[in-house]
Amino acid sequence: MHYTPANNRYQEMEYRRSGNSGIKLSAISLGLWQNFGHVNDFENSRKLIQTAFDSGITHFDLANNYGPPPGSAEENFGKILQTDFKGLRDEMIISSKAGYTMWDGPYGDWGSKKYLVSSLDQSLKRMNLDYVDIFYHHRPDPETPLEETMATLNLLVQQGKALYVGISNYKTPEAKRAIDLLKQMGTPCLIHQPKYSMFERWVEESLLDLLTEEQVGCIPFSPLAQGLLTDKYLHGIPQDSRAASGSISLHESDITSDKIEKIKALNEIALHRNQKLAQMAVSWLLQKPQVTSVLIGASKVSQIQDAVNAVKNQQFTREELQQIENILAK
């Protein structure tokens, strides 16, 4: 069926500038980590991307190894671009990353120039693109000199294969070095993508201060703590949940009775705000001044719609914020 984008798609979404750059990102971004691989229903993947775009989401976040199998999310996204989004490429921010294992042998992982250049070339072929808007180094490499990795990001911009560059999963000291190196090379770091949610707050120790000081954007991933910050686990672990299915990202052991009590208490605050817990978790991140966009995953259209609606309710009273802090501190 032919897809025609909604005419009002830019009217409801908020767009936020990423650091000290010319780029604004939609307050919600869609990540294709799961649910977009060859093992998934292609038509559902297509509908998710259409719904996101119709809702004003302009940023679609991928990586070389997303699937499963690795690479298949980019392949499917490339097909959807060709069938549904011809003529709309200039209205989209498309990102990819490299840094985790992608192929066998010594050149298919981490942060060498060999790996990063080869990986982005492969990603562009899979998506049938001339360039990505943002290319990230996906995680720090303990063996490759950071100078080599950052110089490669700079090279890829010079070659026109990426417009901007970012880093992901970098702790504060290595993020500072990476940002400084990129600045010296004339290709400033656009954005940092850390894991950040109510249940994962390491970025608040010093990373957010660094990003503010250096005028670098922040796009948290896993804002719902792999589904913990939803109503799914209010009454224990459902049989069809990620935790019960042997997922590599969430284990039954992660869901303690203490954690469930916190989820229930947070849910009560969300209900008083006329929100679902998942919406409040997104809103809580959006009210942080350092946050440019919140990166969500989705397997259902309703999950995208919930996140988009969270943008409309990101004001918290001082009492609500203190109540949340008290719950999380227990």
Buried (B, 14 or more C-beta within 10 A) or exposed (E): EEBEEBEEBEEEBBBBEBBEBEBBBBBBBBBBBBBBBBEBEEEBBBBBBBBBBBBBBBBBBBBBBBBBEBBBBBBBBBBBBEEBBEEEEEEBBBBBBBBBEBBEEEEBBBBBBEBBBBBBEBBBEBBEBEBBBBBBBBBBBEEBEBEBBBBBBBBBBEEEBBBBBBBBBBBBEBBBBBBBBBBEBEBBBBBBBBBBBBBBEEBEEBBBEBBEEBBBBBBBBBBBBBBBBBBBBEEEBEEEBBBBEEBEEBEEEBBEEEBBEBBBBBBEBBEEBEBBBBBBBBBBBBEBEBBBBBBBBBBEBEBBBBBBBBBBBBEBEEEBEEBBEEBEEE
